[in-house]
């Protein structure tokens, strides 16, 4: 099997998670909403237990957890739900340019509905400017939506400082914490978070299940349901509970709770070694703030080689993702890297490394060697590398744009 | 995306990577694409003045595997052809030879553009008029 370093895209299920889920497909198949028989009670009991496991990981009350189909749905529910629920208070939302598409596209939808959205820029290290955030707040602002940790560069936004600003102005704070929960300590009380989206499959749980944390006191937050039906999840998210998925999510959270600290220490050490190994190459640049960053993520640009061509050199052996979305046929480089101010050339030349629970030291050694060899080989056939070595300023050339 | 064996082979073992002396009268150089677009090809031909045949061809490419393979195969095809014959190389020949997927057709277009640019550079150097493209790809 190839080495898997794309853990920001998804993680494999931990075998302990799968084991916990299995009975809920067969003998314990009951609908958690069936109140009249033992099958239903068993399902309800399992969901309640999982809700406690999930809540504990983020220091929330179990009643504050709304299960969804994943983080995308939770993002939609939070933003659209707040927009509808707090319409009498205002219609302005503040977010930033490096958010996940599930947030950005939802905000675009809000704009079509007549809402106002401010998209804060980020500095070249990927962090927002807190002064700009505060200055953007108006008397119509109802929500600040800033992600916890970025999926492409791993940069952690200063959530506590952001929540302090939100509190001061009586604005709700929503954070997409999909990449952070289960990887680093996330505490909704200490962090001052009002709503938070996260997902099971980024933390060794199953795909198709996630949650929205909705604060119940100081302040009591409400969202308008975006899915109508049987009134599940305190009326905020109708639909039959995905019992096996939720059980798996709960188990995944419990494992993270117990192992997160040692895992983060182990992964950051490996990540730093990977980074140090690759930075031996000339003209290699780490993207994003290296201090305020998730422990398992690295995003590196290798100037004068193109990301997709680079990946082809080792994609039989190593699975990772390129900052250039060439592979998805859009031919557009990453909007996140561009938001950091990277030129298209550097954005086209980047690789995203997402280490995970099952990454080994040997895999890191192999990866350093395979990528270094490919970069060197491709630079030998890169006209840009030759020009750089000859001291030609690439900006002085009149390129024929397509 | 599954690539053809031939394409992968040209990516792994590219033919004619290198640089010819662009100052020479009988060398034509074509540089096409842009770093911002994710691909740049430089293709060069050296013409034997006595026979009129392309005696050598070299390339360097910044781009995806399809772009590298397209330029590699283009240099293979150029060698031994007259300049006029070289002009007849069509991007669709490259598409067929490498079995390029639709999203990668632009790589073959770039290779054809690089051939034409190298030939025009050679022609202008040798007092011949530039050939204006009659075909619009993009």
Interface residues (C-beta under 8 A of the other chain):
Chain A: X304 X305 X306 X307 X308 X309 X312 X313 X324 X326 X327 X329 X331 X333 X343 X344 X345 X348 X378 X380 X381 X382 X383 X384 X385 X386 X394 X397 X399 X400 X401 X402
Chain B: X1 X3 X8 X11 X14 X17 X19 X31 X32 X33 X34 X35 X36 X37 X38 X39 X40 X41 X42 X59 X60 X61 X62 X63 X64 X65 X67 X68 X103 X106 X113 X138
